[in-house]
Amino acid sequence: KAGVTQTPRYLIKTRGQQVTLSCSPISGHRSVSWYQQTPGQGLQFLFEYFSETQRNKGNFPGRFSGRQFSNSRSEMNVSTLELGDSALYLCASSLKPGRWNFGAGTRLSVL
Amino acid sequence: ILNVEQSPQSLHVQEGDSTNFTCSFPSSNFYALHWYRWETAKSPEALFVMTLNGDEKKKGRISATLNTKEGYSYLYIKGSQPEDSATYLCAFRASGTYKYIFGTGTRLKVLA
């Protein structure tokens, strides 16, 4: 069974640009969550989607948005990038609450 | 704001040593506590799901205990091996929400 796939793996952008990250969950998993990890910080929760609806949202500015499609694939968008947005972005999918299967992450560098 | 803390932040042990670390979480409105292992350049991997006060879970040389009344969980590794080197994360879920709050992790390095 294929795992959670995140694309791209690495991304370099400049301040002010916008970026879209993609996550394909494990087949059959309807819940997808997104996390941000920066040096010295734990995984910071961004949002969670279930059946195309945002079920939970973390404390991030409105520049961070996401969506989920009918096939459970999810995208995360960050507009007007700032240097502080440089981080590893992890996506996780689950069949049952909390039993997260994580992807390998997208490492975003903002210059 | 719910706070989940892990200690120590990092740890170096010799191969064969046993070790343990702590995850502290709010003692009210507990629903579940999860442990993950995150090896460098890999994805976090689920270790344990703990839901009941007094829970003890074991997977090979790794075990975990849970005390929801005082708000902590311990992770133990018996006879550490170099392949145990990783960051160990705990994640707390309060009742009434699907949101998980992760600790900052304990980075373990086992020296051969």
Interface residues (C-beta under 8 A of the other chain):
Chain A: G3 V4 S31 S33 Y35 G40 Q41 G42 L43 Q44 F45 E48 F50 R55 N56 G58 L90 A92 P97 G98 R99 W100 N101 F102 G103 A104 G105
Chain B: V4 Q6 A32 H34 Y36 K42 S43 P44 E45 A46 V49 L89 A91 R93 T97 Y98 K99 Y100 I101 F102 G103 T104 G105
